[in-house]
Amino acid sequence: MKFGKRLKQQIQETLPGWCDKFLSYKELKQLVRLISSAPGGMAGGCGSYGKAEAEFMYLLHGEIEKFNSFFVEKEEDFIIRHRELQQRIQRGVSTWGEKGSHPSEKLYKEEMTKIRKDIIDFHGEMVLLMNYSNINYTGLAKILKKYDKRTGGLLRLPFIQKVLEQPFFTTDLVSKLIKECESTIDAVFPMEERKKARPDGEAGVSDSVAGDGIFRNTVVALRTMQEMRKGSSTISQFSLPPLNLPDSDLARFLQLNSPIQIS
């Protein structure tokens, strides 16, 4: 599948409010076409070439600002939500747990069921943000490759070097929160409550959440990251690093264990 179609599919299947936060790949591609077909090309430096070149660079920098703004906003939201989930668990245990102030097996199970659902949604949204970072970086690398190829310019390498320092590309914090989220599930919820038989007989993700929207979107995102690895076997300075997700049930199921390549 071509990247443009893959990106369109991701946008269609993403969460509400995320659609306009992805790379404007089609617009950038059109500007590259205008630049490469302008009379005089780079040698002219003016007229239609100069206008298209200026629009391309303006949009390119604007996209980076858009990615950073959205990514940082989501990171801050995740930190708050993670803290709130931890507090809810503590309140549930201290209030309705076996040694709580008002022990109640019924109320405890009801609250923990709600919390577990919220944790799964939270985990899924963080994985979607990881995918957001990866697919937008991939799109930038591809559009810059087209630019260099069609114009004879040398923009790709210096621009990508700057991109690698941008907040939206740095996913260490999100990965850390994902790991903590999974550790919470392992510590708080008994394994027997989470096991469901998969076709291969191993423990899998609960059928009760497998059809939910955010979980479905998470599976799509992870499969997209997997598919993006099939393009090229050559590792270069433009390749994404290995996917830094924890060894989760879902990650193991999708066998996400190799670097994403950009051909």
Buried (B, 14 or more C-beta within 10 A) or exposed (E): EEBEEBBBEBBEBBBEEBEEBBBBBEBBBBBBEBBBEBEEBBEEEEEBBBBBBEBBEEBBEEBBEBBBEBBEEBBEEBEEBBEEBBEBBEBBBEBBBEEBEEEBEEBBEEBBEEBBBBBBBBBBBBBBBBBBBBBBBBBBBBBBBBBBEBBEBEBBEEBBEEBEEBBBBBBEEBBBBBBBBBEBBEEBBEEEEBBEEEEEEEEBBBEEBEEBEBBBBBBBBBEBBBEBBEBBEEEEEBBBEEBEBBEBBBBEBBEBEEEBBBB
